[in-house]
Amino acid sequence: MLLSDGKMLACGFELSSSLSPFPHRLPVFRSFMSNLIVHGGTPLRGRITPSANKNAVLPVLCATLLTWEPLRLHGVPDITDVRKILDIFRTLGSEVHMDHETGTLELHHRETSFDAARHRLPEEMRSSIMLVPPLLARFGVARLEDNVKGCTLGVREIDPHVEVFQRFGGEVERTEGSLLVHSKGRLTPTDHWLDYASVTTTENFVLCAATASGTSTLTNAASEPHVQEFCRFMAMIGVRIEGMGTSRLTVHGGSTLKGGEFRFDEDFHEITTFLALGAITGGDVIVRNSAPENFPLLDRTFAKFGVQIVHEGGWSRAIRTGPLKVQTPFTSNVLTKVEAAPWPYFPVDLLPIFIALGVRAEGNAMFWNKVYDGALGWTGELSKFGAHVFSSDPHRLITFGGNPLTPAVVESPYIIRVAIALFMVAASIEGKSEIRNAAPIRRAHPRFVENLRSLGVQVEWTSEE
């Protein structure tokens, strides 16, 4: 049975690597273990080389459909969403050679074909919406399921994407259960101002603009490190982009795009995650980090909880000289705050990681999610450990940290970093804990458990009894 919104994962099933997401092939399932058992209380020690950021890898994979030339990508992580997109490519007739051991992917889309009557993009993977511009460019049509989804972070509308398609001359038609997007010939260049600095909408704009004949400009563009990495790939295949890393992008489209070779950077989310795991357990974790220029605000946020981050020689390290402790602001009667919003604000995806630190740190702190509705609903699970957390409203919560905690069995929603945050708290408590429905971790972090074991954690995947 196919379920939407990732429910098949929560039920203990995963699409096999041979499964096509299209209706003319029968699905095949393989069971896997979805819960994490951790025996906490051990300080983590060692070195970690993080994987690439899935939020850079997935749009780049979609963008590869824009060129008929061969491509070689290095550092491609073995995660579920990557496997799904590669299955799409295989079903469409592309040449796909993936070495999961080395992370090297070779692609050639010269024989690719698409039939909107048969082929559907998987709705449980939000990044599938970025396949629309390449399909429009090659075939003049794309079919999108009516409600593509990702992590359960509240309502994530597709209207901004539809508006982008229309601005470039695409025609959007609603059919039963899906949207058909058509284009008559080449897309036309446009200038657009986003309501909100959305990452995927920015990437869809760049994808459309790359195939339009002329110059297009986007104002209020997202500028996260993974958006910049995506733009660097687009430049590598021949798209001229001005303003990378800023909120205003100018894209000169219409050129014949080429092939080439591209290497992904380490994921700054994963770097931060392992630094935080070292800090919360009182250990010493050193993480490969080739882009410390992305970390000044993250470093200062760690410092709010008594953790110093040191970057040296391409590696980063979290240093604790004593117990975790919330730093007191100079302003009287004000809580220490972590405010998450679009880059260059503190990254919203990392907020759960620092909530875990706040639970363990002596003192009180406020966490403010300015992006997603309902993304903090999971924090009630922290009380099962004995943590004291108060939800002020759907966007803000306060941690009253430093209380003694005990092992627990907790349930994770379908949010990657929440599953990790619950694991962090469990890893810092002596004794056996269980994080149920932790499978979303596999969507972003390959070899997560193997990396943890290399740091000295006693952890294993298990299934529902």
C-alpha positions as CSV (number, residue, x, y, z in Angstrom):
1,M,0.0,0.0,0.0
2,L,1.4,3.4,-1.0
3,L,1.0,6.0,1.7
4,S,1.7,9.7,1.3
5,D,3.8,12.2,3.4
6,G,6.4,9.6,4.2
7,K,3.9,7.4,6.2
8,M,5.4,4.3,4.6
9,L,8.6,5.0,6.3
10,A,7.0,5.4,9.7
11,C,5.2,2.1,9.1
12,G,8.6,0.3,8.7
13,F,8.8,0.1,4.9
14,E,11.1,1.8,2.4
15,L,11.0,1.8,-1.4
16,S,13.7,-0.5,-2.7
17,S,16.4,0.9,-4.9
18,S,14.7,-0.9,-7.9
19,L,11.3,0.6,-7.3
20,S,10.0,3.0,-9.9
21,P,7.8,5.8,-8.6
22,F,5.7,5.6,-11.7
23,P,2.3,3.9,-11.9
24,H,3.1,1.6,-14.9
25,R,5.4,-0.5,-12.7
26,L,4.4,-2.4,-9.6
27,P,6.0,-1.2,-6.4
28,V,8.4,-3.5,-4.4
29,F,9.0,-3.0,-0.7
30,R,11.7,-4.1,1.7
31,S,11.3,-3.8,5.4
32,F,13.9,-2.1,7.5
33,M,14.5,-1.0,11.1
34,S,13.0,2.3,12.0
35,N,13.8,2.8,15.7
36,L,17.1,3.7,17.4
37,I,18.2,2.1,20.6
38,V,21.0,4.0,22.4
39,H,22.8,3.3,25.6
40,G,23.7,6.8,26.7
41,G,26.2,8.5,29.0
42,T,29.3,7.9,27.0
43,P,31.3,11.0,25.9
44,L,31.7,10.9,22.1
45,R,35.3,11.1,20.8
46,G,36.8,10.9,17.3
47,R,36.9,12.4,13.9
48,I,34.0,12.5,11.4
49,T,33.9,13.4,7.7
50,P,30.3,14.5,7.0
51,S,28.3,13.6,3.9
52,A,27.1,16.2,1.4
53,N,24.0,18.3,2.0
54,K,20.9,16.6,0.6
55,N,19.4,20.1,0.0
56,A,22.3,20.7,-2.4
57,V,22.4,17.2,-3.9
58,L,18.7,16.9,-4.8
59,P,18.4,20.1,-6.8
60,V,21.6,19.4,-8.6
61,L,20.4,16.0,-9.6
62,C,17.2,17.6,-11.0
63,A,19.3,20.1,-12.8
64,T,21.3,17.4,-14.6
65,L,18.3,16.8,-16.8
66,L,19.0,20.2,-18.4
67,T,22.1,18.9,-20.3
68,W,22.5,16.2,-22.9
69,E,26.2,15.8,-22.0
70,P,27.7,13.3,-19.5
71,L,28.2,14.3,-15.9
72,R,30.3,13.0,-13.0
73,L,29.3,13.9,-9.5
74,H,31.5,13.2,-6.4
75,G,30.3,12.9,-2.8
76,V,26.7,11.9,-3.6
77,P,25.3,10.5,-0.3
78,D,23.5,7.1,-0.2
79,I,20.2,8.4,1.1
80,T,16.6,7.5,0.3
81,D,15.7,10.6,-1.7
82,V,18.8,10.2,-3.9
83,R,17.9,6.6,-4.7
84,K,14.3,7.7,-5.6
85,I,15.5,10.4,-8.1
86,L,18.0,7.9,-9.6
87,D,15.1,5.4,-10.0
88,I,13.2,8.2,-11.8
89,F,16.1,8.7,-14.2
90,R,16.4,5.0,-14.9
91,T,12.7,4.7,-15.7
92,L,12.9,7.7,-18.0
93,G,15.8,5.9,-19.9
94,S,18.8,7.9,-18.6
95,E,22.2,6.2,-18.1
96,V,22.9,6.0,-14.4
97,H,26.0,4.5,-12.8
98,M,26.1,5.0,-9.0
99,D,29.0,3.7,-6.9
100,H,27.6,4.0,-3.3
101,E,30.9,3.0,-1.8
102,T,32.8,6.0,-3.3
103,G,29.8,8.3,-3.7
104,T,30.6,8.8,-7.4
105,L,27.7,9.1,-9.8
106,E,27.9,9.2,-13.6
107,L,24.8,10.4,-15.5
108,H,24.0,10.8,-19.2
109,H,20.5,11.9,-20.2
110,R,20.9,11.6,-23.9
111,E,18.2,8.9,-24.3
112,T,15.7,10.3,-21.7
113,S,12.0,10.4,-22.5
114,F,8.9,11.5,-20.6
115,D,5.2,10.7,-21.1
116,A,2.9,12.8,-18.9
117,A,0.1,10.2,-19.3
118,R,2.2,7.5,-17.6
119,H,5.0,9.1,-15.6
120,R,4.3,10.7,-12.2
121,L,6.7,12.3,-9.8
122,P,6.7,10.9,-6.3
123,E,4.6,13.1,-4.0
124,E,6.4,12.0,-0.8
125,M,9.6,13.7,-1.9
126,R,9.2,17.5,-2.0
127,S,12.3,17.9,-4.2
128,S,10.5,16.3,-7.1
129,I,8.9,19.7,-7.8
130,M,12.3,20.8,-9.1
131,L,12.1,18.2,-11.9
132,V,9.4,20.3,-13.5
133,P,11.6,23.0,-15.2
134,P,14.0,20.4,-16.8
135,L,11.0,18.3,-18.0
136,L,9.4,21.5,-19.5
137,A,12.7,22.4,-21.2
138,R,13.1,18.9,-22.8
139,F,9.5,17.8,-23.4
140,G,7.3,20.8,-23.0
141,V,5.2,19.1,-20.3
142,A,5.5,17.9,-16.7
143,R,3.1,16.2,-14.4
144,L,3.2,17.0,-10.6
145,E,1.2,15.3,-7.9
146,D,-1.3,17.7,-6.3
147,N,0.4,17.9,-2.9
148,V,4.2,17.1,-2.9
149,K,5.5,16.7,0.7
150,G,8.6,16.5,2.7
151,C,9.1,16.6,6.5
152,T,6.0,17.3,8.5
153,L,6.8,20.9,9.2
154,G,3.3,22.3,8.7
155,V,1.8,23.6,5.5
156,R,4.3,24.0,2.7
157,E,2.4,25.4,-0.3
158,I,3.3,24.9,-3.9
159,D,1.6,28.1,-5.1
160,P,5.0,30.0,-5.2
161,H,6.3,27.4,-7.6
162,V,3.2,27.5,-9.8
163,E,3.6,31.3,-9.9
164,V,7.2,31.0,-11.0
165,F,6.2,28.5,-13.8
166,Q,3.6,30.9,-15.0
167,R,5.9,33.9,-14.9
168,F,8.2,32.1,-17.4
169,G,5.2,31.4,-19.7
170,G,4.2,27.9,-18.4
171,E,0.6,27.0,-18.4
172,V,-0.6,25.1,-15.3
173,E,-3.7,22.9,-15.5
174,R,-5.3,21.2,-12.6
175,T,-6.4,17.6,-13.3
176,E,-7.7,15.0,-10.8
177,G,-5.0,14.4,-8.3
178,S,-2.3,16.2,-10.2
179,L,-1.1,19.4,-11.9
180,L,0.0,19.5,-15.6
181,V,2.5,22.1,-16.5
182,H,2.8,22.9,-20.3
183,S,5.1,25.2,-22.2
184,K,4.8,26.2,-25.9
185,G,8.4,26.4,-27.0
186,R,11.2,28.0,-25.0
187,L,10.4,29.6,-21.7
188,T,10.4,33.5,-21.7
189,P,12.7,35.4,-19.3
190,T,11.1,37.4,-16.5
191,D,11.8,39.5,-13.4
192,H,10.2,38.2,-10.2
193,W,10.0,39.2,-6.5
194,L,9.3,36.4,-4.1
195,D,6.9,36.8,-1.2
196,Y,9.3,34.7,0.9
197,A,12.9,33.7,0.5
198,S,12.1,30.1,-0.3
199,V,15.0,27.7,-1.1
200,T,13.2,25.4,-3.5
201,T,11.3,28.3,-5.2
202,T,14.6,30.1,-5.7
203,E,16.1,27.0,-7.2
204,N,13.1,26.5,-9.5
205,F,13.4,30.0,-10.7
206,V,17.1,29.5,-11.6
207,L,16.2,26.2,-13.4
208,C,13.5,28.0,-15.4
209,A,15.7,31.0,-16.1
210,A,18.6,28.8,-17.3
211,T,16.4,27.6,-20.2
212,A,14.8,30.9,-21.0
213,S,16.2,32.9,-23.9
214,G,17.5,36.1,-22.2
215,T,18.1,37.6,-18.7
216,S,15.9,36.9,-15.7
217,T,16.1,38.5,-12.2
218,L,14.9,37.3,-8.9
219,T,14.5,39.5,-5.9
220,N,14.2,38.2,-2.3
221,A,16.1,35.0,-3.4
222,A,17.2,32.5,-0.8
223,S,20.9,32.5,-0.2
224,E,21.6,29.4,2.0
225,P,24.9,27.6,1.5
226,H,23.2,24.8,-0.3
227,V,21.5,27.3,-2.7
228,Q,25.0,28.8,-3.4
229,E,26.3,25.3,-4.0
230,F,23.5,24.6,-6.4
231,C,24.3,27.8,-8.3
232,R,27.9,26.9,-8.5
233,F,26.9,23.6,-10.3
234,M,24.7,25.6,-12.6
235,A,27.6,27.9,-13.5
236,M,29.8,24.8,-14.1
237,I,27.4,23.5,-16.8
238,G,27.4,26.9,-18.4
239,V,24.7,29.1,-16.8
240,R,25.9,32.6,-16.1
241,I,24.6,33.7,-12.7
242,E,25.3,37.0,-10.9
243,G,24.6,37.6,-7.2
244,M,25.3,34.2,-5.8
245,G,25.0,34.3,-2.0
246,T,22.8,37.5,-2.1
247,S,19.1,38.1,-2.1
248,R,19.1,39.2,-5.8
249,L,20.0,36.8,-8.5
250,T,20.4,37.6,-12.2
251,V,20.4,34.6,-14.6
252,H,21.5,34.8,-18.2
253,G,19.7,31.8,-19.9
254,G,19.4,30.3,-23.3
255,S,22.9,28.8,-23.7
256,T,23.6,25.3,-24.7
257,L,24.6,23.6,-21.4
258,K,27.5,21.3,-21.1
259,G,28.7,18.3,-19.0
260,G,31.5,18.2,-16.5
261,E,32.6,17.1,-13.1
262,F,31.4,18.4,-9.7
263,R,32.3,17.7,-6.1
264,F,29.8,18.4,-3.3
265,D,30.9,20.2,-0.1
266,E,30.3,18.8,3.4
267,D,26.8,19.4,4.8
268,F,26.9,22.2,7.4
269,H,23.9,20.7,9.1
270,E,25.8,17.5,9.6
271,I,28.9,19.3,10.8
272,T,26.8,21.2,13.3
273,T,25.0,18.0,14.4
274,F,28.3,16.1,15.3
275,L,29.8,19.2,17.0
276,A,26.6,19.4,19.1
277,L,26.7,15.6,19.9
278,G,30.3,16.0,21.1
279,A,29.3,19.0,23.3
280,I,26.1,17.5,24.8
281,T,27.9,14.3,25.8
282,G,31.0,16.1,27.1
283,G,33.2,14.4,24.5
284,D,35.7,15.6,21.9
285,V,34.4,15.3,18.3
286,I,36.4,16.8,15.4
287,V,34.5,17.3,12.2
288,R,35.8,17.9,8.6
289,N,34.7,21.4,7.5
290,S,36.0,23.0,4.3
291,A,33.7,26.1,4.6
292,P,34.1,27.6,8.1
293,E,33.1,31.0,6.6
294,N,29.5,29.7,6.9
295,F,29.8,29.3,10.7
296,P,30.2,32.7,12.5
297,L,26.6,32.9,13.6
298,L,26.5,29.2,14.4
299,D,29.7,29.6,16.5
300,R,28.1,32.4,18.5
301,T,25.0,30.3,19.0
302,F,27.0,27.5,20.5
303,A,28.7,30.0,22.7
304,K,25.3,30.9,24.2
305,F,25.3,27.5,25.8
306,G,28.9,27.5,27.0
307,V,30.5,25.8,23.9
308,Q,33.4,27.2,22.0
309,I,33.9,26.2,18.4
310,V,37.4,26.2,16.9
311,H,38.1,25.9,13.2
312,E,41.6,25.0,12.2
313,G,43.2,23.3,9.1
314,G,39.9,22.3,7.5
315,W,38.5,20.7,10.7
316,S,36.1,22.0,13.4
317,R,36.0,21.1,17.1
318,A,33.5,21.8,20.0
319,I,35.3,22.6,23.3
320,R,33.6,22.6,26.7
321,T,35.6,23.8,29.7
322,G,32.8,22.9,32.1
323,P,29.1,22.0,32.2
324,L,26.7,23.3,29.6
325,K,25.4,26.7,30.8
326,V,23.1,29.3,29.2
327,Q,24.9,32.6,29.0
328,T,23.1,35.4,30.8
329,P,22.3,38.4,28.5
330,F,23.5,41.9,29.6
331,T,19.9,43.2,29.2
332,S,17.9,42.6,32.4
333,N,14.8,40.4,32.4
334,V,15.5,39.1,28.9
335,L,16.0,35.4,28.0
336,T,18.8,34.2,25.9
337,K,17.3,33.7,22.4
338,V,17.9,31.5,19.4
339,E,15.9,33.0,16.5
340,A,15.6,30.8,13.3
341,A,14.7,32.3,9.9
342,P,15.9,32.2,6.3
343,W,19.7,32.6,5.8
344,P,21.7,34.6,6.9
345,Y,19.6,34.1,10.1
346,F,20.3,31.0,12.2
347,P,19.2,28.0,10.1
348,V,15.7,26.8,11.0
349,D,16.6,23.2,10.3
350,L,19.1,23.3,13.1
351,L,16.8,24.6,15.8
352,P,15.9,21.2,17.2
353,I,19.7,20.5,17.7
354,F,20.0,23.6,19.9
355,I,16.8,22.9,21.8
356,A,18.5,19.6,22.8
357,L,21.5,21.6,24.1
358,G,19.1,24.0,25.9
359,V,17.4,21.1,27.7
360,R,20.8,19.9,29.1
361,A,22.3,23.4,29.8
362,E,21.8,25.0,33.1
363,G,19.6,28.1,32.7
364,N,16.7,29.2,30.6
365,A,16.6,29.9,26.9
366,M,13.9,30.8,24.3
367,F,13.8,29.3,20.8
368,W,11.9,31.0,18.0
369,N,10.9,29.3,14.7
370,K,10.0,32.1,12.4
371,V,9.4,29.8,9.4
372,Y,7.2,26.8,10.0
373,D,3.8,26.4,11.7
374,G,3.6,23.4,14.0
375,A,7.3,22.5,13.8
376,L,7.7,22.6,17.6
377,G,4.9,20.3,18.4
378,W,7.3,17.5,19.1
379,T,8.8,19.1,22.2
380,G,6.3,17.3,24.5
381,E,8.4,14.2,23.9
382,L,11.3,15.8,25.9
383,S,9.2,15.7,29.1
384,K,9.4,11.9,28.9
385,F,13.1,12.4,29.7
386,G,12.1,14.6,32.6
387,A,12.9,17.9,30.7
388,H,11.0,21.1,31.5
389,V,9.9,22.8,28.3
390,F,7.2,25.4,27.9
391,S,5.5,26.2,24.6
392,S,4.7,29.9,24.4
393,D,2.9,29.6,21.1
394,P,3.2,27.5,17.8
395,H,6.5,29.3,17.0
396,R,8.2,29.8,20.4
397,L,9.2,27.7,23.3
398,I,11.3,28.1,26.5
399,T,13.7,25.5,27.9
400,F,14.3,25.4,31.7
401,G,17.5,23.3,31.5
402,G,19.9,21.6,33.9
403,N,17.4,19.3,35.5
404,P,18.3,15.6,36.1
405,L,17.1,13.5,33.2
406,T,16.3,9.8,32.9
407,P,16.2,7.4,29.9
408,A,12.9,7.1,28.1
409,V,11.1,5.8,25.0
410,V,10.1,8.7,22.8
411,E,8.3,9.1,19.5
412,S,9.8,11.2,16.7
413,P,7.6,13.0,14.1
414,Y,8.7,12.8,10.4
415,I,11.3,15.6,10.8
416,I,14.9,14.7,10.3
417,R,16.6,16.9,12.8
418,V,14.0,16.3,15.5
419,A,14.8,12.6,15.4
420,I,18.4,13.6,15.9
421,A,17.7,16.0,18.7
422,L,15.8,13.3,20.6
423,F,18.8,11.0,20.0
424,M,21.1,13.7,21.3
425,V,19.3,14.0,24.6
426,A,19.1,10.2,25.0
427,A,22.9,9.9,24.2
428,S,23.6,12.4,27.1
429,I,21.7,10.3,29.7
430,E,23.2,7.2,31.2
431,G,21.1,4.2,30.5
432,K,19.0,2.7,27.6
433,S,16.6,4.9,25.6
434,E,14.7,4.3,22.4
435,I,13.7,6.8,19.7
436,R,10.9,5.4,17.7
437,N,10.2,6.4,14.1
438,A,13.7,7.7,13.6
439,A,13.8,6.6,10.0
440,P,13.7,10.2,8.6
441,I,17.4,10.4,9.6
442,R,18.1,8.2,6.6
443,R,16.8,10.9,4.3
444,A,19.8,13.2,5.1
445,H,22.5,11.3,6.9
446,P,24.0,8.1,5.4
447,R,26.0,5.9,7.8
448,F,24.6,7.9,10.7
449,V,24.7,4.9,13.1
450,E,28.1,3.7,11.8
451,N,29.6,7.2,12.4
452,L,28.1,7.2,15.9
453,R,29.6,3.8,16.7
454,S,33.0,5.1,15.5
455,L,32.7,7.8,18.2
456,G,32.1,5.3,20.9
457,V,28.3,5.3,21.1
458,Q,26.4,2.0,21.8
459,V,23.6,2.4,19.3
460,E,21.6,0.2,16.9
461,W,18.6,0.2,14.6
462,T,15.7,-2.0,15.6
463,S,12.1,-2.6,14.4
464,E,8.8,-2.4,16.1
465,E,8.0,-5.4,18.2
